[in-house]
Amino acid sequence: MAAPVGLTYNGYLNLEMGAQKISMKIMPKKKCPACGATDTIKILYDEPTYESCEAAERGEIALGGCLISEVSPKRYCKACGEDFG
């Protein structure tokens, strides 16, 4: 049974772009351990590019700097400002 276009069905989002149909698995958002919010974004480590700076300004990613270690956090909570993961 196919789900209507643009609606979720069994954990998938079904989209139609012209003649092309796309089905994407919906991944659960990561929950902040400090406040419980799901408004979290990935932290990007490395020297930022023009595109990554623009994405950070739009709130799509957080910039983590050039140094990364095994204990560097992977997520940033937009609700409370906590770095985690």
C-alpha positions as CSV (number, residue, x, y, z in Angstrom):
1,M,0.0,0.0,0.0
2,A,1.5,3.3,-1.1
3,A,1.3,6.4,1.1
4,P,0.0,9.7,-0.3
5,V,2.8,11.9,-1.6
6,G,4.2,14.2,1.1
7,L,2.9,12.1,4.0
8,T,4.7,9.7,6.3
9,Y,4.0,6.1,6.2
10,N,5.7,3.6,8.4
11,G,8.6,5.9,9.2
12,Y,9.2,7.2,5.7
13,L,8.5,10.6,4.0
14,N,7.3,10.3,0.5
15,L,8.0,13.1,-2.0
16,E,7.2,13.7,-5.6
17,M,9.4,15.9,-7.7
18,G,8.0,16.0,-11.2
19,A,8.1,12.4,-12.5
20,Q,10.6,11.4,-9.8
21,K,9.3,9.9,-6.6
22,I,11.5,9.9,-3.5
23,S,11.0,8.0,-0.3
24,M,13.3,9.1,2.7
25,K,13.6,7.4,6.1
26,I,12.8,9.8,8.8
27,M,15.5,9.9,11.5
28,P,14.5,10.8,15.0
29,K,16.0,14.1,16.3
30,K,18.7,13.9,18.9
31,K,17.4,15.0,22.4
32,C,19.5,17.4,24.5
33,P,20.5,15.7,27.7
34,A,20.4,19.0,29.6
35,C,17.0,20.4,28.7
36,G,15.3,17.6,26.7
37,A,14.7,19.7,23.6
38,T,15.0,18.1,20.2
39,D,16.0,21.4,18.5
40,T,19.6,20.2,18.1
41,I,22.1,20.6,15.2
42,K,25.4,19.0,14.2
43,I,28.7,20.7,15.1
44,L,31.0,21.0,12.2
45,Y,34.8,20.9,12.9
46,D,37.4,22.1,10.5
47,E,38.2,25.5,8.9
48,P,34.9,26.9,7.9
49,T,34.1,27.5,4.2
50,Y,31.8,30.2,2.9
51,E,29.0,27.7,2.6
52,S,29.4,26.4,6.1
53,C,29.4,29.9,7.5
54,E,26.2,30.6,5.7
55,A,24.7,27.4,7.0
56,A,25.7,28.4,10.5
57,E,24.1,31.8,10.1
58,R,20.9,30.0,9.1
59,G,21.1,27.9,12.2
60,E,21.5,24.6,10.3
61,I,24.9,23.7,11.8
62,A,27.2,25.0,14.6
63,L,30.8,25.7,13.9
64,G,33.2,23.9,16.3
65,G,36.6,25.2,15.3
66,C,39.6,23.5,13.7
67,L,40.7,21.2,16.6
68,I,38.8,18.0,17.2
69,S,39.4,15.2,19.6
70,E,37.7,11.9,20.6
71,V,35.7,13.8,23.3
72,S,34.6,16.8,21.2
73,P,30.8,17.2,21.3
74,K,28.9,16.3,18.1
75,R,25.6,18.2,18.7
76,Y,24.6,21.6,19.8
77,C,21.2,22.4,21.5
78,K,19.6,25.6,20.0
79,A,17.2,25.8,23.0
80,C,19.8,25.9,25.9
81,G,23.2,26.2,24.2
82,E,24.5,22.9,25.5
83,D,27.1,21.0,23.5
84,F,26.8,17.2,23.8
85,G,27.4,13.8,22.2
